[in-house]
Amino acid sequence: MSVQEQIEAKLRAALSPELLEVENQLHLHAGHAGSPNSGESHFRVTLKVEALNALSRVERYRKVHAILQAELDGPVHALSLNFVTD
């Protein structure tokens, strides 16, 4: 399973999002210092989860980071989060 598929599966299982988009953005960071050049290290995640709306922005980030801790400790170098609240 690819890193992108792992991210999608974990977020679906933990949050049951109404909207989930995971975009591999490695092409935007080619040659970036510290990038592992694995092909799957930079991601942008867009999420719409009604249950997260009651949380502060910081709490939302912490929740997603906790779900994806193994990926963040391993292959994921950068993770951008976009929460849709409407």
N, C-alpha and C positions, 0 to 999 in steps of 0.2 A: 504494500500500500504506500502510495506517495505521501510526502509530508502534507501536501495540500488536502489530500483525502483524509488523512488523520485529523487535521484541524477541523474539517467539515464534519466528520463523524463525531468527534468529541463534543463540538458545540451543539450539534443536533440532539445528541443523547442527553446532554446536561441542561439545555435551555429550551428545547422545542421552539426554535425561532419561527416567527411568521415570515421573515425574510433573512436569508443568509447568502452572502456572496463572498467568496474567498478568491482573491486575485493574486497570482504570483507576479511580483513586481521586480524580479531580479534584473530584468532588462534595463530598469531605470538606475541601477546601481552597479553596472559593469565597471570593474576596476576599482571599486570603492575599497578603501583601506579597511581591513578587518573582515571583509566579505569572504566566506569560505569557498566561493565559486562552486558550490554543490549543485546549483541549478534550482534549488528550493530553499532559499534562506531569507527572502524578503517578501512579506505578504501584507496586503490590505484586506481587512475584514469589515464588511458592512453587515450590521445586525439590526433586526427589529424584533425585540422581545418585550412584550407587554409587562412581564414581571420585573424587568429591570428599570422601568420608568420611575418606580418609587425610590430608586437608589440615586445617590449623588453621582456625579461624573466619575469621581475618584473610586467610589465603591463599585461602579460598573467595570472600570478597568481592572480593579483588583480581582473581581469575580472571574472575568475572562482569563486573566493571567494565571489564576489558580487552576482553572480548567486546563490550560495549555502549558502548565509548568514544565512538563517533560520536553516539549518541543522548544520552549524558550531556553531551557538548560542545554539543549542539544543543537539540532540543525538550524533553528530559526534565529537569525541574526537581528532582524528588524520586523516589528509587527505594528501596523497602523490600524487603529480601530475607529470605526465610524458607526455611531449609534443613531438609528432612525427612531424618533419618538412620536411622530404624528400618526 
